Structures are given as C-alpha cells and as structure tokens.
Amino acid sequence: MADELVLYTNPMSRGRVVRWMLEEIGQPYKVEVLDYASTMKGRPYLAINPMGKVPALRHGDAIVTETAAICAYLADAFPQARLAPPSGDRLRAPYYRWLFFSAGPYEAASSNKVLGFVVPPERERMMGYGNIDKVLSTLEAAVSSSDYLVGDSFTAADLYVGSQIGFGFMFGTLDPRPAFARYWQRVSARPAFMRAKQLDDQKAVELQKAAG
Ligand SMILES: N[C@@H](CCC(=O)N[C@@H](CS)C(=O)NCC(=O)O)C(=O)O
C-alpha cells in the first residue's frame, strides 16, 4: 500500500522510541518483530537495513533507519501532529540542535562511558563530544531551562532526548541528576508514551513465553 507505515523492531530495543512516536502521530501502523539472532540478520531484512539493526520504518516505498531520523521524518510527514516546528521556522534551530546532539555526542559519550573508555584530555579536541562531563552539563542545562527543548511545546526532539534519558535511567547508565529525573517524569507522562510502553512490554512477555 502506497502510504502504509511499517515499523521493524524488537520490543527490547530502540524501536520503543519509534513506537512512542507512532503513537503520538496517531496513524495506523503495522509492526514486524525481528529476532536479534535470526530474522534481523536475514537477507530480507538486510535489504531494508544493511546494518542488521532495528528500528527501521517503511512508509509506502520509502525506508528510513536511525531512530532520530525516523522521529524527524515522521514529525515532518505528519505535520498535523505538531511534533516539529514548521520548515523554515527559527525554532528549527533548537529542534535540530538537540536531536543531533542527542543522537551524536550524547550517545557516543554515554556508550563510551559504559565501556569504561575515557578520552585522554589531549585528544578531546578531536572527539566530537569532547568529554562526558561537558556533554552531561550541556544536556542538563538544556532540559532545565524550560519545560520543553523547543519553544513551549513538546516536539520529536523531546521524545528522542527524553527516550535517551529514560534508557539511561532504565539501565542505570546515566548520572541521576534531578534535572534529568524531572524532565523524564514530565515527558514520560504523555498518554502516547504509556500506550507504546504497554504494547512493547506486552510483546516482550509474549516473546519470552514463546521462547520458553
Ligand atoms: N544508530 C542506530 C542504532 C540501532 C541499534 O543499535 N539497535 C540495536 C537495538 S537497540 C540493534 O538492532 N542491535 C542488533 C545488532 O546490532 O545485532 C539507531 O539509533 O537507530
């Protein structure tokens, strides 16, 4: 179907972020659940995402991968959901800024921290994120300055940045600063988040049962 939305995911993955986005958008969508060891590495899915990773989204004949890109794509494809400032609006500045900051510097810095990698101070200039302390202080200031990252309403930037913070709390990998907790509490109170969480939690239980 020309406009069909299909989410390729696993309930225990970053696909949860896209599920939340789809619930915010409110359009019908299909879900294809992939198994980490088998279908995610099979030829049909590799034709969709050669990285063999989830999530991916198909919209008609368009494919988009990378969680932040999928969120940005959906916000633009369905402007009636008001999850992005209009194209050309000055609010696109903070919108892009925090989406890219979170997908790039924040994700790299936090993954490296989990792996115990510390950037030698003399190499910070060539590392896109500098060091983890700078990244966290920058993010802390951003989520403290007002209720939302972009103007005075919730956007896909909050959904994505909030999800990164939420994952950090879930896995115990994020410094639990009060500003992060307050922000996460605020954005995760959205009904679409609750619906998405319930759907993925339920799917995860079903998969566990099926695996015995
Ligand atoms: N940069 C990608 C990362 C996607 C990713 O790493 N997904 C994990 C699950 S959260 C995955 O599919 N891992 C399977 C594998 O690498 O084998 C994004 O933001 O969407």
Ligand as a Chemical Component Dictionary entry (heavy atoms), coordinates in Angstrom:
data_LIG
# 
_chem_comp.id                   LIG 
_chem_comp.type                 NON-POLYMER 
_chem_comp.pdbx_formal_charge   0 
_chem_comp.three_letter_code    LIG 
# 
loop_
_chem_comp_atom.comp_id 
_chem_comp_atom.atom_id 
_chem_comp_atom.alt_atom_id 
_chem_comp_atom.type_symbol 
_chem_comp_atom.charge 
_chem_comp_atom.model_Cartn_x 
_chem_comp_atom.model_Cartn_y 
_chem_comp_atom.model_Cartn_z 
_chem_comp_atom.pdbx_ordinal 
LIG N1  N1  N 0 22.146 4.110  15.454 1  
LIG C1  C1  C 0 21.031 3.195  15.476 2  
LIG C2  C2  C 0 21.337 2.116  16.472 3  
LIG C3  C3  C 0 20.424 0.939  16.305 4  
LIG C4  C4  C 0 20.833 -0.208 17.211 5  
LIG O1  O1  O 0 21.995 -0.323 17.645 6  
LIG N2  N2  N 0 19.875 -1.086 17.506 7  
LIG C5  C5  C 0 20.158 -2.253 18.304 8  
LIG C6  C6  C 0 18.978 -2.491 19.244 9  
LIG S1  S1  S 0 18.693 -1.131 20.342 10 
LIG C7  C7  C 0 20.240 -3.465 17.390 11 
LIG O2  O2  O 0 19.446 -3.608 16.489 12 
LIG N3  N3  N 0 21.200 -4.348 17.650 13 
LIG C8  C8  C 0 21.298 -5.587 16.924 14 
LIG C9  C9  C 0 22.677 -5.877 16.422 15 
LIG O3  O3  O 0 23.500 -4.966 16.290 16 
LIG O4  O4  O 0 22.938 -7.043 16.142 17 
LIG C10 C10 C 0 19.742 3.945  15.833 18 
LIG O5  O5  O 0 19.818 4.967  16.516 19 
LIG O6  O6  O 0 18.661 3.529  15.425 20 
# 
loop_
_chem_comp_bond.comp_id 
_chem_comp_bond.atom_id_1 
_chem_comp_bond.atom_id_2 
_chem_comp_bond.value_order 
_chem_comp_bond.pdbx_ordinal 
LIG N1  C1  SING 1  
LIG C1  C2  SING 2  
LIG C1  C10 SING 3  
LIG C2  C3  SING 4  
LIG C3  C4  SING 5  
LIG C4  O1  DOUB 6  
LIG C4  N2  SING 7  
LIG N2  C5  SING 8  
LIG C5  C6  SING 9  
LIG C5  C7  SING 10 
LIG C6  S1  SING 11 
LIG C7  O2  DOUB 12 
LIG C7  N3  SING 13 
LIG N3  C8  SING 14 
LIG C8  C9  SING 15 
LIG C9  O3  DOUB 16 
LIG C9  O4  SING 17 
LIG C10 O5  DOUB 18 
LIG C10 O6  SING 19 
# 
